Amino acid sequence: MEITKREIIASISIVSILLILGMFISGYISEDHIDYKERMNKAIKIEDSELFKYSLDTNVGDIMVYGELKALNPVSYPELENNYLEVEKVKEVYTMHTRTIVTSNGRGGTTTRVQVYWTWDVKGRESKVSENVEFCGVKFPSTKFILPDRDYITTIKQSSNVRYKYYGSKLNYNGSILANISKNNIDGKVKFHTNKSIEEVIDSESIDIKGRLFWLVWIIIIGYIVYNFCILDNNWLNY
């Protein structure tokens, strides 16, 4: 692949335009992050169930609360021993696949062969979740929270080529939330920060991870666009 001077100049122009566009997008992401940090810093900090109940009664606005989240309607499957806040059952089937392997025959030619291999493929999944939870002494629908991640529980084989994997979350966790209180309830759906104090949540959100991730992805996109531009037949640049 030969790159001409005109293609280099055009590539520099493409990179410049995309970097300027990236700066605009990054600016919006950073502004959103700054607003989020300011919201956390100004929120009322609560670690007491009575004060939390009072905040619900008085619609105080933004609060950060540390407390216990626990299932009020534990769920499980008959084949499992324990109950969970949330549980998922994943069906996997041992499936045969084929792929074509091309190799050199040492005489300037190639030979092909079909290789057979087996993998456990997901063929279905289902889940259950506690209908209601209690957070900091107050009952809520579980849909009010982004619940803690599920952990692997066990694998149960139904047959030699069918198995079920189970993932679940414990019945109770300690952690923190950032929420807006209006109409005597949590407004919208909030993230539950598992095993993090209020101070730890604030510290973890001090770094603009979304902004850094954006630039990483954006630079990869720029490189991909420029590479594909250079491998094209860009004869139109000579006119």
Accessible surface in RSA format (square Angstrom, percent):
REM  Atomic radii and reference values for relative SASA: ProtOr
REM  Chains: A
REM  Algorithm: Lee & Richards
REM  Probe-radius: 1.40
REM  Slices: 20
REM RES _ NUM      All-atoms   Total-Side   Main-Chain    Non-polar    All polar
REM                ABS   REL    ABS   REL    ABS   REL    ABS   REL    ABS   REL
RES MET A   1   147.43  76.3  59.05  39.1  88.38 210.4  72.59  61.7  74.84  99.2
RES GLU A   2   152.72  87.7 128.03  96.9  24.69  58.8  51.17  99.0 101.55  82.9
RES ILE A   3    76.43  43.5  53.23  39.7  23.20  55.9  53.23  38.3  23.20  62.9
RES THR A   4    61.88  44.0  55.87  56.6   6.01  14.3  59.06  79.3   2.82   4.3
RES LYS A   5   170.94  83.4 165.41 101.5   5.53  13.2 109.43  98.5  61.51  65.5
RES ARG A   6   124.56  52.3 120.75  61.6   3.81   9.1  24.82  33.9  99.74  60.5
RES GLU A   7     8.91   5.1   8.91   6.7   0.00   0.0   0.25   0.5   8.66   7.1
RES ILE A   8    86.22  49.1  84.81  63.2   1.40   3.4  86.22  62.1   0.00   0.0
RES ILE A   9   113.07  64.3 112.47  83.8   0.60   1.4 112.72  81.2   0.35   0.9
RES ALA A  10    19.46  17.9  13.05  20.1   6.41  14.6  18.80  26.5   0.66   1.7
RES SER A  11    12.18  10.3  12.07  16.1   0.12   0.3  12.05  25.7   0.13   0.2
RES ILE A  12   106.44  60.6 104.28  77.7   2.16   5.2 106.31  76.6   0.13   0.3
RES SER A  13    53.50  45.2  48.17  64.3   5.33  12.3  29.04  61.8  24.46  34.3
RES ILE A  14    42.45  24.2  41.23  30.7   1.22   2.9  42.45  30.6   0.00   0.0
RES VAL A  15    46.51  30.6  46.51  42.1   0.00   0.0  46.51  40.4   0.00   0.0
RES SER A  16    49.73  42.0  46.16  61.6   3.57   8.2  28.22  60.1  21.51  30.1
RES ILE A  17   115.22  65.6 113.30  84.4   1.92   4.6 114.14  82.2   1.09   3.0
RES LEU A  18    25.98  14.5  25.98  18.6   0.00   0.0  25.98  18.2   0.00   0.0
RES LEU A  19    72.47  40.4  72.47  51.8   0.00   0.0  72.47  50.9   0.00   0.0
RES ILE A  20    98.05  55.8  98.04  73.0   0.01   0.0  98.04  70.6   0.01   0.0
RES LEU A  21    82.59  46.0  80.63  57.7   1.96   4.9  82.41  57.9   0.18   0.5
RES GLY A  22     0.00   0.0   0.00   N/A   0.00   0.0   0.00   0.0   0.00   0.0
RES MET A  23   126.01  65.3 115.52  76.5  10.49  25.0  93.43  79.4  32.57  43.2
RES PHE A  24   134.58  67.3 128.50  79.6   6.08  15.8 132.59  80.4   1.99   5.7
RES ILE A  25    59.71  34.0  58.97  43.9   0.74   1.8  59.69  43.0   0.02   0.1
RES SER A  26    14.61  12.3  14.61  19.5   0.00   0.0   2.89   6.2  11.72  16.4
RES GLY A  27    37.30  46.0   0.00   N/A  37.30  46.0  32.55  89.3   4.75  10.6
RES TYR A  28   161.29  75.3 154.71  88.0   6.58  17.1 107.04  80.4  54.24  66.9
RES ILE A  29    41.62  23.7  37.17  27.7   4.45  10.7  40.68  29.3   0.94   2.6
RES SER A  30    40.35  34.1  39.61  52.9   0.74   1.7  23.79  50.7  16.56  23.2
RES GLU A  31   102.54  58.9 100.48  76.0   2.06   4.9  32.41  62.7  70.12  57.3
RES ASP A  32    89.37  62.6  85.69  85.3   3.68   8.7  20.28  47.7  69.09  68.9
RES HIS A  33    26.44  14.5  23.10  16.1   3.34   8.6  15.45  15.9  10.99  12.8
RES ILE A  34   101.54  57.8 100.94  75.2   0.60   1.4 100.94  72.7   0.60   1.6
RES ASP A  35    78.91  55.3  72.79  72.4   6.13  14.5  26.71  62.9  52.21  52.1
RES TYR A  36    69.07  32.2  65.12  37.1   3.95  10.3  53.92  40.5  15.15  18.7
RES LYS A  37    66.98  32.7  66.72  40.9   0.27   0.6  22.75  20.5  44.24  47.1
RES GLU A  38    77.96  44.8  74.62  56.5   3.34   8.0  29.26  56.6  48.70  39.8
RES ARG A  39    81.48  34.2  74.45  38.0   7.02  16.7  34.47  47.1  47.00  28.5
RES MET A  40     1.18   0.6   1.18   0.8   0.00   0.0   1.17   1.0   0.00   0.0
RES ASN A  41    95.38  65.8  72.58  70.1  22.80  54.9  25.30  60.9  70.08  67.7
RES LYS A  42   155.16  75.7 124.42  76.3  30.74  73.2  90.73  81.7  64.43  68.6
RES ALA A  43     5.11   4.7   0.00   0.0   5.11  11.6   0.73   1.0   4.38  11.6
RES ILE A  44    82.02  46.7  76.20  56.8   5.81  14.0  81.98  59.0   0.04   0.1
RES LYS A  45    82.14  40.1  59.89  36.7  22.25  53.0  52.72  47.5  29.41  31.3
RES ILE A  46     2.03   1.2   1.22   0.9   0.82   2.0   2.03   1.5   0.00   0.0
RES GLU A  47   112.43  64.5  79.37  60.0  33.06  78.7  26.35  51.0  86.08  70.3
RES ASP A  48    72.14  50.5  68.74  68.4   3.40   8.0  27.33  64.3  44.81  44.7
RES SER A  49    41.51  35.1  36.73  49.0   4.79  11.0  13.70  29.2  27.81  39.0
RES GLU A  50   112.56  64.6 107.52  81.3   5.04  12.0  54.31 105.1  58.25  47.6
RES LEU A  51    81.10  45.2  77.62  55.5   3.49   8.8  80.50  56.5   0.61   1.6
RES PHE A  52     0.00   0.0   0.00   0.0   0.00   0.0   0.00   0.0   0.00   0.0
RES LYS A  53    77.55  37.8  76.53  47.0   1.02   2.4  38.50  34.7  39.05  41.6
RES TYR A  54   129.96  60.7 128.00  72.8   1.96   5.1  88.74  66.7  41.22  50.8
RES SER A  55     2.60   2.2   2.56   3.4   0.04   0.1   2.60   5.5   0.00   0.0
RES LEU A  56    13.21   7.4  13.21   9.5   0.00   0.0  13.21   9.3   0.00   0.0
RES ASP A  57   102.50  71.8  82.42  82.0  20.09  47.5  21.87  51.5  80.63  80.4
RES THR A  58    59.45  42.3  34.44  34.9  25.01  59.6  40.75  54.7  18.70  28.3
RES ASN A  59    67.27  46.4  47.94  46.3  19.33  46.5  16.05  38.6  51.22  49.5
RES VAL A  60    53.74  35.4  21.58  19.5  32.16  77.5  30.24  26.3  23.49  63.7
RES GLY A  61    18.28  22.5   0.00   N/A  18.28  22.5  18.28  50.2   0.00   0.0
RES ASP A  62    42.89  30.0  33.92  33.8   8.98  21.2   8.17  19.2  34.72  34.6
RES ILE A  63     0.04   0.0   0.04   0.0   0.00   0.0   0.04   0.0   0.00   0.0
RES MET A  64     0.16   0.1   0.16   0.1   0.00   0.0   0.16   0.1   0.00   0.0
RES VAL A  65     0.00   0.0   0.00   0.0   0.00   0.0   0.00   0.0   0.00   0.0
RES TYR A  66    69.58  32.5  68.08  38.7   1.50   3.9  41.31  31.0  28.28  34.9
RES GLY A  67    10.10  12.5   0.00   N/A  10.10  12.5  10.10  27.7   0.00   0.0
RES GLU A  68    68.95  39.6  63.43  48.0   5.52  13.1  19.51  37.7  49.45  40.4
RES LEU A  69     0.00   0.0   0.00   0.0   0.00   0.0   0.00   0.0   0.00   0.0
RES LYS A  70    73.51  35.9  73.51  45.1   0.00   0.0  23.68  21.3  49.83  53.1
RES ALA A  71    13.34  12.3   0.00   0.0  13.34  30.3   0.00   0.0  13.34  35.3
RES LEU A  72    63.79  35.5  41.24  29.5  22.55  56.7  42.85  30.1  20.94  56.4
RES ASN A  73    64.45  44.4  59.52  57.5   4.92  11.9  22.08  53.1  42.37  41.0
RES PRO A  74    64.00  46.6  41.16  37.5  22.84  83.0  41.16  34.0  22.84 142.0
RES VAL A  75    24.46  16.1  19.50  17.7   4.96  11.9  24.46  21.2   0.00   0.0
RES SER A  76    24.21  20.5  12.99  17.3  11.22  25.8  13.18  28.1  11.03  15.5
RES TYR A  77    13.11   6.1   9.06   5.2   4.05  10.5  10.56   7.9   2.55   3.1
RES PRO A  78   130.09  94.8  89.85  81.9  40.24 146.3 103.95  85.8  26.14 162.5
RES GLU A  79    71.77  41.2  40.50  30.6  31.27  74.5  39.24  75.9  32.53  26.6
RES LEU A  80    19.95  11.1   4.62   3.3  15.34  38.6   6.63   4.7  13.32  35.9
RES GLU A  81   174.65 100.3 131.85  99.7  42.81 101.9  55.83 108.0 118.83  97.0
RES ASN A  82    90.97  62.7  85.88  83.0   5.09  12.3  16.43  39.5  74.54  72.1
RES ASN A  83    80.55  55.5  71.76  69.4   8.78  21.2   1.73   4.2  78.82  76.2
RES TYR A  84    25.52  11.9  25.52  14.5   0.00   0.0  19.80  14.9   5.73   7.1
RES LEU A  85     0.00   0.0   0.00   0.0   0.00   0.0   0.00   0.0   0.00   0.0
RES GLU A  86    28.04  16.1  28.04  21.2   0.00   0.0   0.00   0.0  28.04  22.9
RES VAL A  87     0.00   0.0   0.00   0.0   0.00   0.0   0.00   0.0   0.00   0.0
RES GLU A  88    17.44  10.0  17.44  13.2   0.00   0.0   0.18   0.4  17.26  14.1
RES LYS A  89    38.93  19.0  37.82  23.2   1.11   2.7   2.19   2.0  36.74  39.1
RES VAL A  90     5.40   3.6   5.40   4.9   0.00   0.0   5.40   4.7   0.00   0.0
RES LYS A  91    74.56  36.4  74.03  45.4   0.53   1.3  19.21  17.3  55.35  59.0
RES GLU A  92    16.59   9.5  16.59  12.6   0.00   0.0   0.00   0.0  16.59  13.5
RES VAL A  93    30.59  20.1  30.59  27.7   0.00   0.0  30.59  26.6   0.00   0.0
RES TYR A  94    82.74  38.6  77.54  44.1   5.20  13.5  42.48  31.9  40.25  49.6
RES THR A  95    34.63  24.6  31.73  32.2   2.91   6.9  34.27  46.0   0.37   0.6
RES MET A  96   103.80  53.8  84.94  56.2  18.86  44.9  67.68  57.5  36.12  47.9
RES HIS A  97    56.32  30.8  50.80  35.3   5.52  14.1  34.78  35.8  21.54  25.1
RES THR A  98    79.70  56.7  55.35  56.1  24.34  58.0  22.42  30.1  57.27  86.6
RES ARG A  99   118.16  49.6 109.66  55.9   8.49  20.2  43.24  59.1  74.91  45.4
RES THR A 100    90.03  64.0  64.37  65.3  25.66  61.2  35.39  47.5  54.65  82.6
RES ILE A 101    46.24  26.3  44.66  33.3   1.58   3.8  46.07  33.2   0.17   0.5
RES VAL A 102    91.27  60.1  63.92  57.9  27.35  65.9  63.92  55.5  27.35  74.2
RES THR A 103    62.14  44.2  56.22  57.0   5.92  14.1  50.66  68.0  11.48  17.4
RES SER A 104    88.29  74.6  58.72  78.4  29.57  68.1  42.67  90.9  45.62  63.9
RES ASN A 105    45.28  31.2  20.17  19.5  25.11  60.5  15.01  36.1  30.27  29.3
RES GLY A 106    70.36  86.8   0.00   N/A  70.36  86.8  37.19 102.1  33.17  74.3
RES ARG A 107   196.87  82.7 158.65  80.9  38.22  91.0  79.52 108.7 117.34  71.1
RES GLY A 108    85.46 105.4   0.00   N/A  85.46 105.4  43.32 118.9  42.14  94.4
RES GLY A 109    28.41  35.0   0.00   N/A  28.41  35.0  25.95  71.2   2.46   5.5
RES THR A 110    91.20  64.9  66.26  67.2  24.94  59.4  40.23  54.0  50.97  77.0
RES THR A 111    67.27  47.8  61.41  62.3   5.86  14.0  54.70  73.5  12.56  19.0
RES THR A 112    91.63  65.2  63.85  64.7  27.78  66.2  31.67  42.5  59.96  90.6
RES ARG A 113   133.30  56.0 125.49  64.0   7.81  18.6  65.09  89.0  68.21  41.3
RES VAL A 114   102.01  67.1  76.15  68.9  25.86  62.3  76.15  66.2  25.86  70.1
RES GLN A 115    53.13  29.7  50.49  36.9   2.65   6.3  13.01  27.7  40.12  30.4
RES VAL A 116    80.35  52.9  55.43  50.2  24.92  60.0  55.43  48.2  24.92  67.6
RES TYR A 117    69.26  32.3  65.17  37.1   4.08  10.6  37.29  28.0  31.97  39.4
RES TRP A 118   124.35  49.9 102.51  49.6  21.84  51.3  86.17  45.9  38.19  62.0
RES THR A 119    51.45  36.6  46.80  47.4   4.65  11.1  49.35  66.3   2.10   3.2
RES TRP A 120    65.95  26.5  41.97  20.3  23.98  56.3  27.55  14.7  38.40  62.3
RES ASP A 121    35.34  24.8  31.90  31.7   3.45   8.1  16.45  38.7  18.90  18.8
RES VAL A 122    73.37  48.3  48.04  43.5  25.33  61.0  48.04  41.7  25.33  68.7
RES LYS A 123   119.33  58.2  83.29  51.1  36.04  85.8  44.47  40.0  74.87  79.8
RES GLY A 124    30.51  37.6   0.00   N/A  30.51  37.6  29.50  81.0   1.01   2.3
RES ARG A 125   145.23  61.0 111.48  56.8  33.75  80.4  52.42  71.6  92.81  56.2
RES GLU A 126    96.08  55.2  86.79  65.7   9.30  22.1  35.82  69.3  60.26  49.2
RES SER A 127    69.70  58.9  41.26  55.1  28.45  65.5   5.05  10.8  64.65  90.6
RES LYS A 128    83.54  40.8  76.65  47.0   6.89  16.4  53.48  48.1  30.06  32.0
RES VAL A 129    65.44  43.1  51.44  46.6  14.00  33.7  51.44  44.7  14.00  38.0
RES SER A 130     0.01   0.0   0.00   0.0   0.01   0.0   0.01   0.0   0.00   0.0
RES GLU A 131   126.38  72.6 116.92  88.5   9.46  22.5  41.60  80.5  84.77  69.2
RES ASN A 132    26.75  18.4  26.75  25.9   0.00   0.0   0.17   0.4  26.58  25.7
RES VAL A 133     0.00   0.0   0.00   0.0   0.00   0.0   0.00   0.0   0.00   0.0
RES GLU A 134    44.82  25.7  44.78  33.9   0.04   0.1   0.52   1.0  44.30  36.2
RES PHE A 135     0.00   0.0   0.00   0.0   0.00   0.0   0.00   0.0   0.00   0.0
RES CYS A 136    11.33   8.6   4.77   5.3   6.57  15.4   6.51  16.5   4.82   5.2
RES GLY A 137    37.18  45.9   0.00   N/A  37.18  45.9  14.97  41.1  22.21  49.7
RES VAL A 138    27.05  17.8  24.22  21.9   2.83   6.8  27.05  23.5   0.00   0.0
RES LYS A 139   134.52  65.6 112.96  69.3  21.57  51.3  59.84  53.9  74.68  79.5
RES PHE A 140     7.34   3.7   6.67   4.1   0.67   1.7   7.34   4.4   0.00   0.0
RES PRO A 141    63.59  46.3  63.59  58.0   0.00   0.0  63.59  52.5   0.00   0.0
RES SER A 142     6.26   5.3   4.45   5.9   1.81   4.2   0.54   1.1   5.72   8.0
RES THR A 143   102.22  72.7  91.91  93.2  10.31  24.6  78.75 105.8  23.48  35.5
RES LYS A 144    41.73  20.4  41.49  25.5   0.23   0.6  19.99  18.0  21.74  23.2
RES PHE A 145     2.81   1.4   0.00   0.0   2.81   7.3   0.00   0.0   2.81   8.0
RES ILE A 146    91.13  51.9  88.36  65.8   2.77   6.7  90.53  65.2   0.61   1.6
RES LEU A 147    29.23  16.3  12.73   9.1  16.50  41.5  12.73   8.9  16.50  44.4
RES PRO A 148     9.68   7.1   2.41   2.2   7.27  26.4   6.64   5.5   3.04  18.9
RES ASP A 149   127.39  89.2 111.74 111.2  15.65  37.0  35.68  84.0  91.71  91.5
RES ARG A 150    86.58  36.4  62.38  31.8  24.20  57.6   6.90   9.4  79.68  48.3
RES ASP A 151    89.89  63.0  86.33  85.9   3.56   8.4  29.82  70.2  60.07  59.9
RES TYR A 152   122.88  57.4  95.87  54.5  27.00  70.3  78.53  59.0  44.34  54.7
RES ILE A 153    50.06  28.5  23.54  17.5  26.51  63.9  28.09  20.2  21.97  59.6
RES THR A 154    44.86  31.9  43.09  43.7   1.78   4.2  19.68  26.4  25.19  38.1
RES THR A 155    46.28  32.9  23.27  23.6  23.01  54.8  20.54  27.6  25.74  38.9
RES ILE A 156    62.95  35.8  60.17  44.8   2.78   6.7  62.95  45.3   0.00   0.0
RES LYS A 157   131.15  64.0 103.68  63.6  27.48  65.4  62.62  56.4  68.53  73.0
RES GLN A 158   118.66  66.4  84.81  62.0  33.85  80.6  35.38  75.3  83.28  63.2
RES SER A 159    50.18  42.4  34.94  46.6  15.24  35.1  47.38 100.9   2.79   3.9
RES SER A 160    98.56  83.3  76.40 102.0  22.16  51.0  53.68 114.3  44.88  62.9
RES ASN A 161    67.06  46.2  67.06  64.8   0.00   0.0  14.11  34.0  52.95  51.2
RES VAL A 162    19.10  12.6  19.10  17.3   0.00   0.0  19.10  16.6   0.00   0.0
RES ARG A 163    41.25  17.3  41.25  21.0   0.00   0.0   0.09   0.1  41.16  24.9
RES TYR A 164    39.53  18.5  39.53  22.5   0.00   0.0  19.47  14.6  20.06  24.7
RES LYS A 165    49.40  24.1  49.40  30.3   0.00   0.0   7.30   6.6  42.09  44.8
RES TYR A 166     2.85   1.3   2.85   1.6   0.00   0.0   0.00   0.0   2.85   3.5
RES TYR A 167    60.19  28.1  60.19  34.2   0.00   0.0  37.33  28.1  22.86  28.2
RES GLY A 168     5.19   6.4   0.00   N/A   5.19   6.4   0.00   0.0   5.19  11.6
RES SER A 169     0.41   0.3   0.00   0.0   0.41   0.9   0.41   0.9   0.00   0.0
RES LYS A 170   122.81  59.9 118.35  72.6   4.46  10.6  73.07  65.8  49.74  53.0
RES LEU A 171    67.11  37.4  63.95  45.8   3.16   7.9  63.95  44.9   3.16   8.5
RES ASN A 172    69.93  48.2  66.32  64.1   3.62   8.7   4.93  11.9  65.00  62.8
RES TYR A 173    15.97   7.5  10.89   6.2   5.09  13.2  15.52  11.7   0.45   0.6
RES ASN A 174    71.30  49.2  68.85  66.5   2.45   5.9   5.12  12.3  66.18  64.0
RES GLY A 175     0.00   0.0   0.00   N/A   0.00   0.0   0.00   0.0   0.00   0.0
RES SER A 176     0.11   0.1   0.11   0.1   0.00   0.0   0.11   0.2   0.00   0.0
RES ILE A 177     0.17   0.1   0.00   0.0   0.17   0.4   0.17   0.1   0.00   0.0
RES LEU A 178    13.04   7.3   4.49   3.2   8.55  21.5   4.49   3.2   8.55  23.0
RES ALA A 179     0.02   0.0   0.00   0.0   0.02   0.0   0.02   0.0   0.00   0.0
RES ASN A 180    46.14  31.8  44.96  43.5   1.18   2.8  11.01  26.5  35.13  34.0
RES ILE A 181     3.13   1.8   0.00   0.0   3.13   7.5   0.00   0.0   3.13   8.5
RES SER A 182    42.84  36.2  39.63  52.9   3.21   7.4  30.11  64.1  12.73  17.8
RES LYS A 183   185.89  90.7 161.97  99.4  23.92  56.9 112.05 100.9  73.84  78.7
RES ASN A 184    85.22  58.8  68.00  65.7  17.22  41.5  24.53  59.0  60.70  58.7
RES ASN A 185    55.83  38.5  55.68  53.8   0.15   0.4  12.94  31.1  42.89  41.5
RES ILE A 186     1.33   0.8   0.03   0.0   1.29   3.1   0.03   0.0   1.29   3.5
RES ASP A 187    84.27  59.0  69.14  68.8  15.12  35.8   5.89  13.9  78.37  78.2
RES GLY A 188    44.22  54.5   0.00   N/A  44.22  54.5  39.52 108.4   4.70  10.5
RES LYS A 189   126.40  61.7  95.94  58.9  30.46  72.5  44.35  39.9  82.05  87.4
RES VAL A 190    11.92   7.8   8.05   7.3   3.87   9.3  11.92  10.4   0.00   0.0
RES LYS A 191   112.45  54.9 106.16  65.1   6.29  15.0  58.04  52.2  54.41  58.0
RES PHE A 192     6.60   3.3   0.00   0.0   6.60  17.2   0.00   0.0   6.60  18.9
RES HIS A 193    10.86   5.9   7.69   5.3   3.18   8.1   4.90   5.1   5.96   6.9
RES THR A 194    44.22  31.4  28.71  29.1  15.50  37.0  23.99  32.2  20.23  30.6
RES ASN A 195   107.04  73.8  82.47  79.7  24.57  59.2  31.13  74.9  75.91  73.4
RES LYS A 196    74.58  36.4  74.58  45.8   0.00   0.0  44.79  40.3  29.79  31.7
RES SER A 197    35.53  30.0  33.49  44.7   2.04   4.7  28.35  60.4   7.18  10.1
RES ILE A 198     2.65   1.5   2.64   2.0   0.02   0.0   2.64   1.9   0.02   0.0
RES GLU A 199   104.35  59.9 102.54  77.6   1.81   4.3  61.92 119.8  42.43  34.6
RES GLU A 200    89.11  51.2  85.39  64.6   3.71   8.8  33.80  65.4  55.31  45.2
RES VAL A 201     0.17   0.1   0.17   0.2   0.00   0.0   0.17   0.1   0.00   0.0
RES ILE A 202    42.62  24.3  41.79  31.1   0.84   2.0  41.79  30.1   0.84   2.3
RES ASP A 203    97.44  68.3  88.96  88.5   8.48  20.0  28.43  66.9  69.01  68.8
RES SER A 204    40.99  34.6  21.29  28.4  19.70  45.4  32.64  69.5   8.35  11.7
RES GLU A 205    42.09  24.2  41.82  31.6   0.28   0.7   0.75   1.4  41.35  33.8
RES SER A 206    59.76  50.5  45.04  60.1  14.72  33.9  31.14  66.3  28.62  40.1
RES ILE A 207    85.46  48.6  79.13  59.0   6.33  15.3  82.80  59.6   2.66   7.2
RES ASP A 208    31.79  22.3  27.58  27.4   4.21  10.0  21.07  49.6  10.72  10.7
RES ILE A 209   113.01  64.3 110.47  82.3   2.53   6.1 110.73  79.7   2.28   6.2
RES LYS A 210   150.31  73.3 145.40  89.2   4.91  11.7  96.57  86.9  53.73  57.2
RES GLY A 211     5.85   7.2   0.00   N/A   5.85   7.2   5.85  16.1   0.00   0.0
RES ARG A 212   167.56  70.4 156.45  79.8  11.12  26.5  60.14  82.2 107.42  65.1
RES LEU A 213   103.60  57.7  99.77  71.4   3.83   9.6 103.02  72.4   0.58   1.5
RES PHE A 214    31.44  15.7  24.87  15.4   6.58  17.1  31.11  18.9   0.33   0.9
RES TRP A 215    69.52  27.9  69.52  33.6   0.00   0.0  58.16  31.0  11.36  18.4
RES LEU A 216   106.83  59.5 102.73  73.5   4.10  10.3 105.87  74.4   0.96   2.6
RES VAL A 217    70.19  46.2  70.09  63.5   0.10   0.2  70.19  61.0   0.00   0.0
RES TRP A 218    31.85  12.8  31.55  15.3   0.30   0.7  31.72  16.9   0.12   0.2
RES ILE A 219   104.24  59.3 102.31  76.2   1.93   4.6 102.37  73.7   1.87   5.1
RES ILE A 220   110.44  62.8 102.50  76.4   7.94  19.1 108.52  78.1   1.93   5.2
RES ILE A 221    67.28  38.3  65.86  49.1   1.42   3.4  67.28  48.4   0.00   0.0
RES ILE A 222    12.74   7.2  12.74   9.5   0.00   0.0  12.74   9.2   0.00   0.0
RES GLY A 223    39.41  48.6   0.00   N/A  39.41  48.6  34.71  95.2   4.71  10.5
RES TYR A 224   149.13  69.6 141.74  80.6   7.39  19.2 104.82  78.8  44.31  54.6
RES ILE A 225    66.30  37.7  62.22  46.4   4.08   9.8  64.93  46.8   1.38   3.7
RES VAL A 226    28.57  18.8  28.57  25.9   0.00   0.0  28.57  24.8   0.00   0.0
RES TYR A 227   127.52  59.5 122.50  69.7   5.02  13.1  86.32  64.9  41.21  50.8
RES ASN A 228    47.22  32.6  47.10  45.5   0.12   0.3  21.59  52.0  25.63  24.8
RES PHE A 229    25.93  13.0  23.41  14.5   2.52   6.6  25.28  15.3   0.65   1.9
RES CYS A 230    12.11   9.2   8.90   9.9   3.20   7.5   1.53   3.9  10.58  11.4
RES ILE A 231    83.47  47.5  53.73  40.0  29.75  71.7  55.69  40.1  27.78  75.4
RES LEU A 232   111.20  61.9 101.98  73.0   9.22  23.2 104.02  73.1   7.18  19.3
RES ASP A 233   113.81  79.7  82.42  82.0  31.39  74.2  43.32 101.9  70.50  70.3
RES ASN A 234    12.91   8.9   3.29   3.2   9.62  23.2   2.01   4.8  10.90  10.5
RES ASN A 235    79.73  55.0  78.99  76.3   0.73   1.8  21.69  52.2  58.03  56.1
RES TRP A 236   152.39  61.2 142.55  69.0   9.84  23.1 131.55  70.1  20.84  33.8
RES LEU A 237    26.06  14.5  19.39  13.9   6.67  16.8  21.98  15.4   4.09  11.0
RES ASN A 238    94.79  65.4  71.71  69.3  23.08  55.6  25.45  61.2  69.35  67.0
RES TYR A 239   216.11 100.9 156.49  89.0  59.62 155.1 141.98 106.7  74.13  91.4
END  Absolute sums over single chains surface
CHAIN  1 A    15253.0      12773.8       2479.2       8795.9       6457.1
END  Absolute sums over all chains
TOTAL         15253.0      12773.8       2479.2       8795.9       6457.1
